[in-house]
Amino acid sequence: MTQEPGRWLGAAESALRAAPPTSLPAAAGALLADYVDARAVTLLLADYGLSVLQPVTRLPRTGETVPARGDHPAGRAFSAQAPVVAVTGEPGMVTTHLPITVRGDRLGVLSVHLPEAMAGAPRVLELAAFATAFGHELLAAERDTDLYLQARRRKRLTLAAEMQWQLLPGRGFAREEYTLGAHLEPAYAIGGDNFDWSTTDDHLTITVCDGRGQGIQAALLTNLTVSALRNARRAGISLPDQACLADQAVYGEYGGAKYSSTLLLRFDLATGQVSAVDAGSPQLFRLRNHIVERVELEAQLPLGMFEETEYREQTLHIEPGDRLIIASSGVHSALSAEGKLFGEIALRETIAATHATPPHEAARAVVDGLIQYHGSHDLAHDAAVVCLDWRGRPPSEPRPLM
């Protein structure tokens, strides 16, 4: 080690920023070889279905694909979001698996093969900070190369799915007041379902769209809906007016022949007050004190069904410790082989069973429960699930008397 830890991390971040987009793994390997005598560094990225971690290599892909959940140490690091040090068959050497997460969005794992003497707790914490810095540069690099997007694919995406994934803000987000996790299926052939979110200093806005139709046509409809909602939101107007403007955009394009069922939510981070516009089929469930309830909202017309529809907002309140689950119609209205709705009982049971799991795993668990209930991975309709764990804003400390 030639530099103090804090100084080394700053220099390492600068070196990563200077590396060409496709050379980030090689740059990380060189930096870690110098700092902790790393013998090998492997970048593993989560695939679109969040089922495996795949090594980043140039095509054709080489290297071991490992399960994103289960007993593999890299999978444990990813699912638990904590470093895992694994003993290897090579005497005196271990592999440290470091989760790569950026503001709550889980990207993958950085696996570092290094001497056991270099894997003490303080050093592992430094390496975890390096992995986070690496993740920030990875997201920036994705704008300029397809390498990392290709590495996430177990198979080819449909064109509709390509459009939908490019539209998403990510698959998770976290800050002091809340943690978000979300999942889409079928991941490689998703068509019309989508989710979006945006945060400010004082508010969080979430929208879940359930675009009518399948394939390219559904993806085009959802792209228009999400873009119209973003355009309205960025103009700083109210939630009902956001719905009205998106409704006009969709109706103007399709004349009522196609429409988008959408749920809009806006959270006040200081108070826990939620403004809601229910414009269609996505449903909201609340897990509070181990009890799951559907939050009944005023059902209004989907966006684009009729010309110049007026939308009204309603308010509700959430408390610290609440978990909210938003499920598209492909989830709550899915049928079992016997013709029973998933949303009647099984969905609530599945949500209740996830109370101790992080939001990312909870969203995935709901989709897994849906697949088991449906009896096949070939879902009849798209499925979107967003999970929000609400902590609320801590009360500000009173100012000392002068």
C-alpha positions as CSV (number, residue, x, y, z in Angstrom):
1,M,0.0,0.0,0.0
2,T,1.5,3.3,-1.1
3,Q,-1.2,5.7,-0.1
4,E,-3.5,6.3,2.9
5,P,-7.0,4.7,2.4
6,G,-8.9,7.9,1.9
7,R,-6.3,9.4,-0.4
8,W,-6.2,6.2,-2.4
9,L,-9.9,6.1,-2.9
10,G,-10.0,9.6,-4.2
11,A,-7.1,8.8,-6.6
12,A,-8.9,5.6,-7.7
13,E,-12.1,7.5,-8.5
14,S,-10.1,9.9,-10.7
15,A,-8.5,7.0,-12.5
16,L,-11.9,5.3,-13.1
17,R,-13.3,8.6,-14.5
18,A,-10.3,8.8,-16.9
19,A,-10.7,5.2,-18.1
20,P,-12.4,4.6,-21.5
21,P,-16.0,3.3,-21.0
22,T,-15.1,-0.2,-22.0
23,S,-12.0,-0.4,-19.9
24,L,-13.6,0.1,-16.4
25,P,-13.1,-3.5,-15.3
26,A,-9.5,-3.4,-16.5
27,A,-8.9,-0.1,-14.7
28,A,-10.4,-1.6,-11.5
29,G,-8.2,-4.6,-11.8
30,A,-5.1,-2.5,-12.1
31,L,-6.0,-0.2,-9.2
32,L,-6.8,-3.1,-6.9
33,A,-3.7,-5.0,-7.9
34,D,-1.6,-2.0,-6.8
35,Y,-3.6,-1.4,-3.6
36,V,-4.4,-4.9,-2.2
37,D,-2.3,-7.1,-4.4
38,A,-5.4,-8.4,-6.2
39,R,-4.7,-11.3,-8.5
40,A,-8.0,-11.2,-10.4
41,V,-11.0,-8.9,-10.5
42,T,-14.3,-10.0,-12.1
43,L,-17.3,-7.7,-12.8
44,L,-20.6,-9.6,-12.5
45,L,-23.9,-7.8,-13.6
46,A,-27.4,-8.8,-12.7
47,D,-29.4,-10.0,-15.8
48,Y,-32.7,-8.4,-16.7
49,G,-34.7,-11.1,-14.8
50,L,-32.5,-10.7,-11.6
51,S,-32.0,-14.4,-11.7
52,V,-28.2,-14.7,-12.5
53,L,-25.0,-12.6,-12.3
54,Q,-23.2,-12.6,-15.6
55,P,-19.5,-11.8,-16.1
56,V,-18.7,-8.8,-18.2
57,T,-16.6,-9.9,-21.2
58,R,-16.6,-9.0,-24.8
59,L,-18.8,-11.2,-27.0
60,P,-18.9,-14.1,-27.3
61,R,-19.3,-14.2,-23.5
62,T,-16.9,-16.3,-21.4
63,G,-16.8,-16.9,-17.7
64,E,-19.0,-18.4,-15.1
65,T,-22.6,-17.3,-14.7
66,V,-23.7,-17.6,-11.0
67,P,-27.2,-17.5,-9.4
68,A,-28.2,-14.1,-8.1
69,R,-29.7,-15.8,-5.0
70,G,-28.7,-19.0,-3.2
71,D,-25.5,-20.4,-1.8
72,H,-23.0,-18.9,-4.2
73,P,-21.0,-16.2,-2.3
74,A,-21.4,-13.7,-5.1
75,G,-25.2,-14.3,-5.0
76,R,-25.3,-13.9,-1.3
77,A,-23.4,-10.6,-1.5
78,F,-25.9,-9.4,-4.2
79,S,-29.1,-10.4,-2.4
80,A,-27.9,-9.4,1.1
81,Q,-26.2,-6.2,-0.1
82,A,-23.2,-6.9,2.0
83,P,-19.6,-8.0,1.3
84,V,-18.9,-11.7,1.4
85,V,-15.4,-13.1,1.9
86,A,-15.1,-16.6,0.5
87,V,-12.3,-19.1,1.1
88,T,-10.8,-20.5,-2.1
89,G,-8.8,-23.6,-3.0
90,E,-5.6,-21.6,-3.2
91,P,-3.8,-21.4,0.1
92,G,-3.6,-18.0,1.6
93,M,-6.0,-16.5,-0.9
94,V,-9.7,-15.4,-0.6
95,T,-12.3,-13.9,-2.9
96,T,-14.1,-10.8,-1.6
97,H,-17.5,-10.3,-3.3
98,L,-18.6,-6.6,-3.1
99,P,-22.1,-5.5,-4.1
100,I,-22.3,-2.7,-6.6
101,T,-25.2,-0.5,-5.7
102,V,-25.8,3.1,-6.7
103,R,-28.4,5.0,-4.6
104,G,-30.3,1.8,-3.9
105,D,-30.2,0.5,-7.5
106,R,-28.5,-2.9,-7.4
107,L,-26.3,-3.4,-10.4
108,G,-24.1,-6.5,-9.7
109,V,-21.0,-7.7,-7.8
110,L,-17.3,-6.9,-8.0
111,S,-15.4,-10.1,-7.1
112,V,-11.8,-9.5,-6.0
113,H,-9.3,-12.4,-5.6
114,L,-6.7,-11.3,-3.1
115,P,-4.4,-12.5,-0.3
116,E,-6.2,-13.3,2.9
117,A,-4.0,-10.9,4.9
118,M,-5.5,-8.1,2.8
119,A,-9.1,-9.1,3.6
120,G,-9.5,-7.8,7.1
121,A,-12.7,-5.9,8.1
122,P,-11.3,-2.3,7.7
123,R,-9.9,-3.1,4.2
124,V,-13.1,-4.8,3.1
125,L,-15.0,-1.6,4.1
126,E,-12.6,0.4,1.9
127,L,-13.2,-2.1,-1.0
128,A,-16.9,-1.8,-0.5
129,A,-16.6,2.0,-0.9
130,F,-14.5,1.4,-4.0
131,A,-17.2,-0.8,-5.5
132,T,-19.8,2.0,-4.9
133,A,-17.6,4.5,-6.7
134,F,-17.1,2.0,-9.5
135,G,-20.9,1.6,-9.8
136,H,-21.3,5.4,-10.3
137,E,-18.7,5.3,-13.2
138,L,-20.4,2.2,-14.6
139,L,-23.7,4.0,-15.0
140,A,-22.0,6.9,-16.7
141,A,-20.1,4.6,-19.0
142,E,-23.4,2.9,-20.1
143,R,-24.3,6.0,-22.0
144,D,-21.4,5.5,-24.4
145,T,-21.1,1.7,-24.9
146,D,-23.3,-1.3,-25.2
147,L,-20.8,-3.6,-23.4
148,Y,-22.5,-3.5,-20.0
149,L,-26.1,-3.7,-21.4
150,Q,-25.1,-6.8,-23.4
151,A,-23.5,-8.4,-20.4
152,R,-26.9,-8.3,-18.6
153,R,-28.6,-10.4,-21.2
154,R,-29.2,-14.1,-20.9
155,K,-30.9,-14.1,-24.3
156,R,-32.0,-11.5,-26.8
157,L,-34.6,-8.9,-25.8
158,T,-37.6,-8.4,-27.9
159,L,-37.7,-4.9,-29.5
160,A,-40.6,-4.0,-27.2
161,A,-38.6,-5.0,-24.1
162,E,-35.6,-3.0,-25.4
163,M,-37.8,0.1,-25.5
164,Q,-39.3,-0.5,-22.1
165,W,-36.0,-1.1,-20.3
166,Q,-34.5,2.0,-21.8
167,L,-37.5,4.0,-20.5
168,L,-37.1,2.8,-16.8
169,P,-35.4,5.0,-14.2
170,G,-33.7,1.9,-12.7
171,R,-34.8,-1.0,-10.5
172,G,-34.3,0.6,-7.2
173,F,-33.7,3.8,-5.3
174,A,-33.0,4.7,-1.7
175,R,-32.7,7.7,0.5
176,E,-33.2,8.5,4.2
177,E,-37.0,8.5,4.0
178,Y,-37.7,5.4,1.9
179,T,-36.3,2.5,-0.2
180,L,-37.8,1.5,-3.5
181,G,-37.5,-1.8,-5.4
182,A,-39.2,-2.9,-8.6
183,H,-39.5,-5.8,-11.0
184,L,-40.9,-6.5,-14.5
185,E,-41.8,-9.8,-16.1
186,P,-41.5,-11.3,-18.6
187,A,-38.2,-9.5,-18.4
188,Y,-37.0,-10.3,-21.9
189,A,-40.4,-9.8,-23.6
190,I,-42.1,-7.1,-21.6
191,G,-44.5,-5.0,-23.6
192,G,-46.8,-2.4,-22.0
193,D,-46.2,-2.3,-18.2
194,N,-43.8,0.2,-16.8
195,F,-42.9,2.2,-13.7
196,D,-41.3,5.5,-13.2
197,W,-40.2,7.7,-10.2
198,S,-38.6,11.0,-9.5
199,T,-37.6,12.7,-6.3
200,T,-37.1,16.3,-5.1
201,D,-35.9,17.6,-1.8
202,D,-39.5,17.3,-0.4
203,H,-41.4,14.9,-2.6
204,L,-41.4,11.6,-4.3
205,T,-43.5,10.8,-7.4
206,I,-44.2,7.3,-8.5
207,T,-46.2,6.2,-11.6
208,V,-47.1,2.7,-12.7
209,C,-48.5,2.3,-16.3
210,D,-50.4,-0.7,-17.6
211,G,-50.4,0.0,-21.4
212,R,-53.2,-1.8,-23.3
213,G,-52.1,-4.3,-26.0
214,Q,-49.0,-6.3,-26.6
215,G,-45.6,-6.1,-28.2
216,I,-44.4,-3.0,-30.1
217,Q,-47.8,-1.3,-30.1
218,A,-48.0,-1.6,-26.3
219,A,-44.5,-0.3,-25.9
220,L,-45.2,2.7,-28.1
221,L,-48.3,3.5,-26.1
222,T,-46.4,3.3,-22.8
223,N,-43.5,5.3,-24.1
224,L,-45.9,8.1,-25.1
225,T,-47.7,7.9,-21.7
226,V,-44.5,8.0,-19.6
227,S,-43.0,10.7,-21.7
228,A,-46.1,12.8,-21.4
229,L,-46.2,12.3,-17.7
230,R,-42.6,13.3,-17.3
231,N,-43.1,16.4,-19.5
232,A,-46.0,17.5,-17.3
233,R,-44.3,16.7,-14.1
234,R,-41.2,18.7,-15.1
235,A,-43.4,21.6,-15.8
236,G,-44.1,21.7,-12.1
237,I,-47.9,21.3,-12.3
238,S,-50.2,19.4,-9.9
239,L,-50.7,15.6,-10.0
240,P,-54.3,15.8,-11.5
241,D,-53.0,18.2,-14.2
242,Q,-50.2,15.8,-15.0
243,A,-52.8,13.1,-15.6
244,C,-54.9,15.5,-17.7
245,L,-52.1,16.5,-20.0
246,A,-51.0,12.8,-20.4
247,D,-54.6,11.9,-21.1
248,Q,-54.8,14.6,-23.9
249,A,-51.5,13.3,-25.4
250,V,-52.6,9.7,-25.6
251,Y,-56.1,10.6,-26.8
252,G,-54.6,12.9,-29.4
253,E,-52.5,10.1,-30.8
254,Y,-55.0,7.2,-30.6
255,G,-58.4,8.9,-30.5
256,G,-59.6,6.5,-27.7
257,A,-58.7,3.3,-29.6
258,K,-55.9,2.7,-27.1
259,Y,-55.4,3.9,-23.6
260,S,-53.1,3.5,-20.6
261,S,-54.3,2.5,-17.1
262,T,-52.0,4.4,-14.7
263,L,-51.6,5.0,-11.0
264,L,-50.0,8.3,-10.0
265,L,-48.7,8.8,-6.4
266,R,-47.0,11.9,-4.9
267,F,-45.4,11.5,-1.4
268,D,-44.7,14.4,1.0
269,L,-41.4,13.4,2.6
270,A,-41.9,15.5,5.7
271,T,-45.5,14.4,6.6
272,G,-46.2,11.1,4.9
273,Q,-49.2,12.5,3.1
274,V,-49.8,10.9,-0.2
275,S,-51.7,12.4,-3.2
276,A,-53.1,9.8,-5.5
277,V,-54.8,9.7,-8.9
278,D,-56.2,6.3,-9.8
279,A,-56.5,6.3,-13.6
280,G,-57.0,2.7,-14.3
281,S,-56.0,-0.8,-13.2
282,P,-52.8,-0.8,-11.1
283,Q,-53.7,-1.5,-7.5
284,L,-52.1,-0.3,-4.2
285,F,-51.6,-2.6,-1.2
286,R,-50.3,-1.6,2.3
287,L,-48.5,-3.9,4.7
288,R,-48.8,-2.4,8.2
289,N,-48.1,-4.4,11.4
290,H,-48.1,-7.7,9.5
291,I,-51.6,-6.9,8.1
292,V,-52.1,-6.6,4.3
293,E,-54.9,-4.4,3.0
294,R,-55.8,-3.1,-0.4
295,V,-55.9,0.7,-0.4
296,E,-59.2,1.6,-2.0
297,L,-58.9,4.6,-4.3
298,E,-61.4,6.4,-6.4
299,A,-61.4,4.7,-9.8
300,Q,-61.2,7.1,-12.7
301,L,-60.9,6.6,-16.4
302,P,-57.6,5.4,-18.0
303,L,-55.4,7.9,-19.7
304,G,-56.5,8.5,-23.3
305,M,-59.8,6.7,-23.2
306,F,-61.9,9.8,-23.7
307,E,-61.2,13.4,-24.8
308,E,-60.4,16.0,-22.1
309,T,-61.1,13.9,-19.1
310,E,-60.8,15.7,-15.8
311,Y,-59.0,14.0,-13.0
312,R,-59.3,14.4,-9.2
313,E,-56.7,13.6,-6.6
314,Q,-57.4,12.1,-3.2
315,T,-55.1,11.9,-0.2
316,L,-54.1,9.3,2.3
317,H,-51.4,9.0,5.0
318,I,-48.7,6.5,5.5
319,E,-46.7,5.9,8.7
320,P,-43.1,4.9,9.3
321,G,-42.8,1.2,9.0
322,D,-45.4,0.9,6.3
323,R,-44.7,-1.1,3.1
324,L,-46.6,-0.2,-0.1
325,I,-46.9,-2.6,-3.0
326,I,-48.1,-1.4,-6.4
327,A,-49.2,-4.2,-8.7
328,S,-50.3,-4.0,-12.4
329,S,-53.3,-5.9,-13.6
330,G,-51.0,-8.6,-15.0
331,V,-50.3,-9.4,-11.3
332,H,-53.6,-8.8,-9.3
333,S,-55.9,-10.1,-12.2
334,A,-53.8,-13.1,-13.1
335,L,-55.7,-16.4,-13.1
336,S,-54.6,-19.8,-11.7
337,A,-55.2,-23.0,-13.6
338,E,-58.5,-23.3,-11.8
339,G,-59.5,-19.8,-12.9
340,K,-59.1,-18.0,-9.5
341,L,-57.7,-14.5,-9.3
342,F,-54.2,-14.1,-7.8
343,G,-55.3,-10.8,-6.3
344,E,-58.1,-12.3,-4.2
345,I,-56.1,-14.1,-1.5
346,A,-52.8,-15.3,-2.8
347,L,-51.3,-11.9,-3.5
348,R,-52.0,-10.7,0.0
349,E,-50.4,-13.9,1.4
350,T,-47.4,-13.4,-0.8
351,I,-47.0,-9.7,0.3
352,A,-47.3,-10.7,4.0
353,A,-44.6,-13.3,3.6
354,T,-42.2,-10.7,2.3
355,H,-42.3,-8.5,5.4
356,A,-38.8,-9.3,6.5
357,T,-37.2,-9.0,3.0
358,P,-35.8,-5.9,1.4
359,P,-38.0,-4.1,-1.2
360,H,-36.0,-5.4,-4.1
361,E,-36.4,-9.0,-3.0
362,A,-40.0,-8.4,-2.1
363,A,-40.9,-7.1,-5.6
364,R,-39.2,-10.2,-7.1
365,A,-40.9,-12.5,-4.6
366,V,-44.4,-11.2,-5.6
367,V,-43.6,-12.0,-9.2
368,D,-42.2,-15.4,-8.2
369,G,-45.4,-16.1,-6.3
370,L,-47.4,-15.0,-9.4
371,I,-45.5,-17.5,-11.6
372,Q,-46.1,-20.3,-9.2
373,Y,-49.8,-19.4,-8.9
374,H,-50.1,-19.2,-12.7
375,G,-48.3,-22.5,-13.0
376,S,-45.9,-21.3,-15.7
377,H,-43.2,-18.8,-16.5
378,D,-45.1,-18.0,-19.7
379,L,-47.3,-15.3,-18.1
380,A,-50.4,-14.4,-20.1
381,H,-49.9,-10.6,-19.4
382,D,-47.1,-8.3,-18.4
383,A,-46.4,-8.0,-14.7
384,A,-45.0,-4.9,-12.9
385,V,-44.5,-4.6,-9.2
386,V,-43.1,-1.7,-7.2
387,C,-42.4,-2.0,-3.5
388,L,-41.8,1.0,-1.2
389,D,-40.6,0.8,2.4
390,W,-41.5,4.1,4.2
391,R,-39.4,5.4,7.0
392,G,-40.4,9.0,6.9
393,R,-38.3,12.0,7.7
394,P,-36.8,12.1,11.2
395,P,-38.0,15.1,13.2
396,S,-35.5,18.0,13.1
397,E,-33.6,18.6,16.2
398,P,-34.6,21.6,18.2
399,R,-32.3,24.5,18.0
400,P,-30.4,25.4,21.1
401,L,-31.6,28.5,23.0
402,M,-29.3,31.5,22.5
